[in-house]
Amino acid sequence: MKNLQTNDPQIAELIQKELNRQRTGAEMIASENFVSTSILEATGSILTNKYAEGYPNKRYYGGNEFIDQIETLAIERVKKLFKAEHANVQAHAGSQANAAAYFAVCELHDTILGFSLAHGGHLTHGHPVNFSGKSYNFVSYGVNKDTEMIDFDEVEKQAKLHKPKIILAGASAYPRQIDFQKFKDIADQVGAYLMVDMAHIAGLVATGLHPDPVPVADIVTSTTHKTLRGPRSGFILSKIEDRLDKGGNPSTELRARKNLAQKIDSAIFPGLQGGPLEHVIAAKAVAFQEALSPEFKAYQKQILTNAKVLENKFKAAGIRLVSGGTDNHLLLLDVSLLGLGGQEAETLLDQVAIFTNKNMIPYDTRKPMDPSGIRLGTAALTTRGLKEAEMEIIAEVIIDTLISRQARDKKAKAENKEKVLALMQNFPLYPEL
Ligand SMILES: Cc1ncc(COP(=O)(O)O)c(C=O)c1O
């Protein structure tokens, strides 16, 4: 950062401070991770200079000889990783990937059946303030009140009642495996597209550690920056054929002549975006290559092992886990039974350098800005190299902070923070920077 330090010391200093924050604390936000230095280099490369509207070999600008090769590599690698028929790697982020999926097969105000936001769905799955809720008629299914797992009877009931154009599976805060085949069976009964947003679990899916949506879903969207450990971005996989659109509607005649892959591509460009971010596409290509390695599978297994350590420790301490535990990289803790709100729990953990986020729990009676839960994930700490023994120490600090009143006095907090900082020092982050 030599040049930045000279030319814009203010920004350089803030980046340095953020690096220091990332290095010293314990990052447990379930949607975050630490990318490799190769990915950092690609993201910070001269590719940011290039305009490349269009697709490889069909661009609206000259000079794309090398850009085309980069984007083609990204496409081929992600198709190989997920055994997909078609891939679009231009979505700037997960939200744009979802927007494009809806735009590709729906008319405005068509009905989409998605996972309730209050039960763990994402903002782009129909929140009223989001483009999704404003542009489409979202209806929802949730989790069973007792098991806190997806209620497939309700999915079926809602699907039959609303006859949605799309059934959407996938979540931001659901700690259990998702049975995509069950969703597909229901989609087939009502003639709906099956769309899966695998943003959180993409790394687990890529390595066979979570049921695979790609064989059964028409469209799969994802971010690249969570368990998949790539740059902040998104992508879309799809089948080539559109098994549902038989054409015939004059207003959609142009679209009806396209197959599903073509509809996805034209929904991204020219539908929703302009020039693709080729520096990020290069970084995604690097991430997909990394995810194809045996080390990546070992990493994903360790994510699951580490989450199980937390589950066991929290259960033993009497903390209630939504759905009783976890099958993936994340856990939802009901802190209301500890006499805390989610905001207070998040702040208390921040004070001991453990970064988490407050989160609604199913059937929450509190408000989104101070809900009953917090969400924790193990992807980032596992990248740092923490294994079972270290996760036990982290779990003990969390338990102490959330449960023990004495742990909330200044001295106890300082001691707990010191414990976390000392632990994290053994796992250097970006020593070369
Ligand atoms: C399930 C799901 N989909 C989509 C997104 C949106 O991704 P982005 O923040 O990259 O737009 C997220 C982000 O948290 C997510 O959890």
The ligand as an SDF file (V2000), in Angstrom:
LIG
                    3D

 16 16  0  0  0  0  0  0  0  0999 V2000
  -29.2090  -16.2920    1.3850 C   0  0  0  0  0  0  0  0  0  0  0  0
  -28.6260  -14.9920    0.9030 C   0  0  0  0  0  0  0  0  0  0  0  0
  -28.8810  -14.5790   -0.3330 N   0  0  0  0  0  0  0  0  0  0  0  0
  -28.4110  -13.4250   -0.8250 C   0  0  0  0  0  0  0  0  0  0  0  0
  -27.6070  -12.6240   -0.0650 C   0  0  0  0  0  0  0  0  0  0  0  0
  -27.1890  -11.2940   -0.6250 C   0  0  0  0  0  0  0  0  0  0  0  0
  -25.8650  -11.2030   -0.9270 O   0  0  0  0  0  0  0  0  0  0  0  0
  -25.1410   -9.7940   -1.1340 P   0  0  0  0  0  0  0  0  0  0  0  0
  -24.9760   -9.1960    0.2100 O   0  0  0  0  0  0  0  0  0  0  0  0
  -23.8520  -10.2190   -1.7950 O   0  0  0  0  0  0  0  0  0  0  0  0
  -25.9860   -8.9700   -2.0500 O   0  0  0  0  0  0  0  0  0  0  0  0
  -27.2670  -13.0200    1.2250 C   0  0  0  0  0  0  0  0  0  0  0  0
  -26.3860  -12.1610    2.0510 C   0  0  0  0  0  0  0  0  0  0  0  0
  -26.2720  -12.2020    3.2040 O   0  0  0  0  0  0  0  0  0  0  0  0
  -27.8090  -14.2340    1.7300 C   0  0  0  0  0  0  0  0  0  0  0  0
  -27.5690  -14.6360    2.9900 O   0  0  0  0  0  0  0  0  0  0  0  0
  1  2  1  0
  2  3  1  0
  2 15  2  0
  3  4  2  0
  4  5  1  0
  5  6  1  0
  5 12  2  0
  6  7  1  0
  7  8  1  0
  8  9  2  0
  8 10  1  0
  8 11  1  0
 12 13  1  0
 12 15  1  0
 13 14  2  0
 15 16  1  0
M  END
$$$$
